[in-house]
């Protein structure tokens, strides 16, 4: 069965119909959904959902956009929260030099502080990297961020970076952009990454795959990413589903 390794179910776009969204996910063959926080409030909401809904797990952390909000107090709260067995990773954390919504120096500090937090708890990290490939790699290497493993979410780099990440202990996750017309670079990565390092996600409510591009996304559509990956790697959808779910269980240390 499928696992959506990156969803934002706490987004207000699901306020009216979360139950329907979850039902459609179940109908589409999803067994688990990893609900990812992006600031303190959304991390609390992710954990709340994970405690309520058996198929949902939480990832807690502060996104580079919000890294200005990260202080000692919030860091300590995240640490306590992340001890909960329903919290399977720290994220999404990283650098975003495309939108630059927080000063870069704050982004770097928040990224490094949360890498250290994850290492203390021996939890994997979920990385957001937009237009900051080189610096993200430098920090990963310097901090040995892959020691407790991690995921590069919605990977957008070239193959050598993906290989480098793999060597550092990371998995590569593919989202809706893999189905877009201009996805040549990502398709190459998806074709050539070793099978034991690939994951699939929706990043919903964002990044709807074709033919839904531009519309609100939801976990059920991770099946479109699985289908595209199967086509690229010339495997059956069943095989891709099996392998990506196995990888997700491994990296998030999910035992049930
Ligand atoms: Ni996200």
Boltz pocket constraint, residues with backbone or C-beta under 6 A from the ligand:
constraints:
  - pocket:
      binder: B
      contacts: [[A, 6], [A, 8], [A, 36], [A, 92], [A, 203]]
      max_distance: 6.0
